[in-house]
Amino acid sequence: MVVRLVADGVLTAEWEPVFEGLPRAGFLPDAVWQHHVATGEVEAVDRGRDPQRWREAAGSIHPLVTQWDDGEHEGPGRGRVASSSASAPSVVAAMLRDLTVRSGQRVLEIGTGTGWNAALLASRLGAGNVTTVEVDTSVAEAARGALQRQGMGAVTVVRGDGFQGYPPRAPYDRIIATCGVHTFPRAWREQCRPGGVIVVPWGTRFTSTEATVVLTVAADGRSASGTFKDLVQFMSLRAQRREVPEYADYVTAESRDKAERGATTLTWDETIAGEWDISRFVLGLLVPDCTVILDEPQEGQRPVWLCSLAGDRSWACVLFREDRPESTVYQHGDRRLWDEVEAAYGWWQGQGRPGLGRLGLTVDDDGQHVWVEK
Ligand SMILES: C[S@@+](CC[C@H](N)C(=O)[O-])C[C@H]1O[C@@H](n2cnc3c(N)ncnc32)[C@H](O)[C@@H]1O
C-alpha cells in the first residue's frame, strides 16, 4: 500500500515512515466491507472465515466500510447507509499532506472511525496532542481500544457531536474532518487559532461528491478561507446526510400535466456527467438548494431529475439523448431548475471553466461563500 501511495505522489516523505509503522490492519474490526469505488460494489470480508482475504483487504487501497445504518444493520449483506469506514488510504494521505502539521501542534479530528487517522497523527505529533470526536458510541469505544493496543491511549477520544468541535481542548493548530459537510460548522473556525489550517470534505446537496478544501484561519480569527483540492466522497456528518427526495412528492400527476416543455442543446457529458466530473460539482456550487437524481436509461434516453430543496417542490427533468442535437426538458414550479443549470454552465464557461485549484470557500460570521480566483 505504501509503495503505491508514494508512486501516486500522495504520500510525502514526512508521512511515509508513519504509514510504514502503522498498518491499517491494527485498527479494523473482524467484519469489513471492501468498497470498490469504481463500480460501487461492496464485498463482505470476514476475518474469521477468510483471514488471508481480510489481510489483503486491510492492505488494499480501497475504503473499507466498518458499520452500516448507525450500527443497526447485522449480517454480511450490505446495509442501507454506510455509516463508518476506514477511508481510502490515498485520501487519508492526501488530506494529511494538506493539513501541513508541524511537530508540537495540537490537532482536532472530527470522525474518529477506526482510529487509524488519529493514530497516524499521534505518531507524528504525540498522542497527547491529538483529540478526536466520534458521534457513535460503539465506534468510539472500538477506536479507543485500538489506540490503546497501539500504545496511543493518550489520544483524547470524545464521544460527541463533532459539529460542536471540542471546546475543552481548544484552541487547535489544525482541524481535520473525515466526514463530509455542506454547512460548515462555525465552532470549527472558532476553535482553530488564527493562522491555523482546517481540512474538510465540503460539498453541496446537489451531488454526493465533495471536494476537500484547505482553509486558513484569518489573523483576526473571524474568517477562514482557501481553495478546493481534490474531489472525494465521504460519509456525511450524521446531521448533514444528503436527503434524496421522494419522486412522488415532486412529480404529481397534476404537475406532470402542467410542466413546461422545452429543449436544450447542452449534453450529459458537459453538465451532469459522472460523479467524479468537475462539471457536476461546479453546478452544485452555482445552483443552490437543488439535488440531482439519475434515472435508469431507457429507449436511448438518459433521464435526469432536478429537485428543489428550497421547500417549493419545483422540479425539472431532462431526457438526454446522444443521437440528437437537442434533448427534451420538462420544468415545473416556481423555479426553472434547468434554466438555472444552463445559466450556471454558461457562466462557468465564460470564466474559462475554472477547476478546483481556482475555486475556493470562505467561511465567516455571515455563513459560507464560494469564489473564483481571478
Ligand atoms: C469516514 S469515517 C472516519 C474515518 C476515520 N477517520 C478513520 O481513520 O478510520 C466517518 C466517521 O465520522 C463519524 N461521524 C459522523 N457524524 C459525526 C458527528 N456529527 N460527529 C463526530 N463524528 C461523526 C461517523 O460515525 C464515522 O465513524
The ligand as a MOL file (V3000), in Angstrom:
LIG
                    3D

  0  0  0     0  0            999 V3000
M  V30 BEGIN CTAB
M  V30 COUNTS 27 29 0 0 0
M  V30 BEGIN ATOM
M  V30 1 C -15.0910 8.0070 7.1050 0
M  V30 2 S -15.3560 7.6720 8.7700 0 CHG=1
M  V30 3 C -13.8780 8.2610 9.5450 0
M  V30 4 C -12.6370 7.5280 9.2400 0
M  V30 5 C -11.6060 7.6560 10.3300 0
M  V30 6 N -11.0190 8.9630 10.4140 0
M  V30 7 C -10.5790 6.5710 10.2960 0
M  V30 8 O -9.3760 6.8650 10.3580 0
M  V30 9 O -10.9680 5.4090 10.2470 0 CHG=-1
M  V30 10 C -16.5100 8.9440 9.2680 0
M  V30 11 C -16.8330 8.9090 10.7230 0
M  V30 12 O -17.4830 10.1170 11.0700 0
M  V30 13 C -18.3780 9.8290 12.1020 0
M  V30 14 N -19.3400 10.9240 12.2670 0
M  V30 15 C -20.4670 11.1970 11.5360 0
M  V30 16 N -21.0970 12.2710 12.0410 0
M  V30 17 C -20.3540 12.6970 13.0940 0
M  V30 18 C -20.5210 13.7580 14.0160 0
M  V30 19 N -21.5750 14.5890 13.9770 0
M  V30 20 N -19.5700 13.9110 14.9720 0
M  V30 21 C -18.4980 13.0620 15.0550 0
M  V30 22 N -18.3240 12.0270 14.2080 0
M  V30 23 C -19.2330 11.8480 13.2440 0
M  V30 24 C -19.0150 8.5290 11.6600 0
M  V30 25 O -19.6630 7.8650 12.7180 0
M  V30 26 C -17.7940 7.7910 11.1200 0
M  V30 27 O -17.2220 6.9780 12.0890 0
M  V30 END ATOM
M  V30 BEGIN BOND
M  V30 1 1 1 2
M  V30 2 1 2 3
M  V30 3 1 2 10
M  V30 4 1 3 4
M  V30 5 1 4 5
M  V30 6 1 5 6
M  V30 7 1 5 7
M  V30 8 2 7 8
M  V30 9 1 7 9
M  V30 10 1 10 11
M  V30 11 1 11 12
M  V30 12 1 11 26
M  V30 13 1 12 13
M  V30 14 1 13 14
M  V30 15 1 13 24
M  V30 16 1 14 15
M  V30 17 1 14 23
M  V30 18 2 15 16
M  V30 19 1 16 17
M  V30 20 1 17 18
M  V30 21 2 17 23
M  V30 22 1 18 19
M  V30 23 2 18 20
M  V30 24 1 20 21
M  V30 25 2 21 22
M  V30 26 1 22 23
M  V30 27 1 24 25
M  V30 28 1 24 26
M  V30 29 1 26 27
M  V30 END BOND
M  V30 END CTAB
M  END
